[in-house]
Amino acid sequence: MIISLFISSTASRIRAADEQNATNEPTIEVDDSIKNLKDKIAQKVEELTKNNKKIITGYITKKEGEIIELKKIDITSSIDVKVIIDASITQFYSLLTGSKKTIQESEIAKDDFIIVSGPFIDNTINANALYKTQDYQVKSGKITDVDKKDFTITIITSEKDVYTLDVEQYTKQLQMNAETLAISPIGFSKLKPEDTIHFAIKKIANKKDMRASALRILVIPQSYFETIKQSTTQ
């Protein structure tokens, strides 16, 4: 009985000493800046998990600090979007040369056309990636003139805008067959007035000078529409 009491008393003292040593162990303080960074990254990860990523395109109207104001152009309207840049998250790229290239934030400026991806809420997007690129236009109209000397064509669109297009060596020229509807390459000599044409160009900023180099053109010959007209009248 005495032995049992002794063992029990000794065990109690050992446990008490261990608990006292545990409470007296020095604590390691985490540097505030490291903790804040970890918290910030954790918060970003949580945001990306909860919110769907979106892709927004438009022109920069204002850039101040970590905030970019963007004019997002839709088919029927335009809206103002706030882009939030985070130095620890946002990556900057350029697509102007045809391939993705890493750039600095300082290379982004007012009037640039950009693509932004990230969580989008209430017209505000937190930028995960920002791409500086070129805006393009796709238009349709009728050829009104072909200049075989300068290799240019004049087009009037359905909106009554008049474009002069330079047909370059790199311009991809295609035509639809009026009978089979197959698409095949053509040469400049096949372009003629009255044919309907779809074309893609780099967006023209100055509306006073409606001239651009054609990237792609697709010609729908006038004979195609004449065939349709004949079939409907029979």
Secondary structure, 3 states (H helix, E strand, C coil): CHHHHHHHHHHHHHHHHHHHHHHHCCCCCCCHHHHHHHHHHHHHHHHHHHCCEEEEEEEEEEEECCEEEEEEECCCCEEEEEEECCCCCCEEEECCCCCCEECCHHHCCCCCEEEEEEEEECCEEECCEEEEECCEEEEEEEEEEEECCCCEEEEEECCCCEEEEECCCCCEEEEECCCCCCEEECCHHHCCCCCEEEEEEECCCCCCCCEEEEEEEEEECHHHHHHHHHHHHC
